[in-house]
């Protein structure tokens, strides 16, 4: 299992694609750190926000949960360089991902944070100089920054750090319901170029990222989700007040970690009903939190897709045309988005 720990909804940025900053949590009401001891052992935990480094007890939270987690990664805008470096010195084997939404002008406009790019890149460079291994940055792509995707990837490649992507979504978590991709072809083309670059590398991890980014193209163009969603079964979200949710889209709490141990909440009848609802919610999201566990389950079948498409992905029409990708009556071309054995028209696997 994997988890998402939302440490706070306070944020120093004012992102265009997210309104969390308009609904900050009261520090006095945020979950007492002692309750984090109740979280289960996990393969992976993403600590996020808001801006997690605004949570004064963040170091103590990491100290509590780290023994239970095979891997921890903190998502931050990197603005508070001194705080990030201090925590990284104490826990040098955790991951840090810094959100950069484009080159300096685009990033600072989209994040509403003056000199945000400068702070973020300075933090990343200092972590790099410290010798931290699990570091990188990520970009949430929209109409306004799609043209910067390839440049950000080249920057990450030059710095030898990880590069992650996402596409704008709507959800209660973001307090945002009007995000939309209007320039579908331009955005899809940016991702197609990124996929081609990822396929040129010798890193298998990048090839699987190519598949994830192909799923973003599919999402942008209205295609059915390429893999089942097991949010609420393979992964959960705990919010700053201790409520356990299946994900950041379906706002139905299974229970509060203050009131009971995790296993009791997770195996309750209420939780079972919410998990079933999550499997069939119909939101069709394509976020790394829900996709990554499913890719891990299907490494072999997706590897077959990778081998089939590594040389042929440059076929523009096939890569971008959802009618080709998702019409089961058509002859399936070599650059079909769906991995072998997964029918995009079929219901999600149970």
Buried (B, 14 or more C-beta within 10 A) or exposed (E): BBBBBBBBBBBBBBBBBBBBBEEBBEEEEBBEBEBBEBBEEBBBBBBBBBBBBBBEBBBEBBBBBBEBBEBBBBBBBBBBBEBBBEBBEEBEEBBBBBBBBBBBEBBBBBBBBEEBBBBBBBBBBBBBEEEBEBBBBBBBBBBBBBBBBBEBBEBBBEBEBBBBBBBBBBBEBBBBEEBEBEBBEEBBBBBBBBBBBBBEEEEEEBBBBBBBBBBBBBBBBEBBBBBBBBBBBBBBBBBBBBBBBBBBBBEBBBBBBEEBEBEEBBEBEEBBEBBEEBBEBEBEBBBBBBBBBBBBBBEEBBBEBBEBBBEEBBBEEBBBBBEBBBEEEEEEBEBBBBBBEBEBEEEBEE
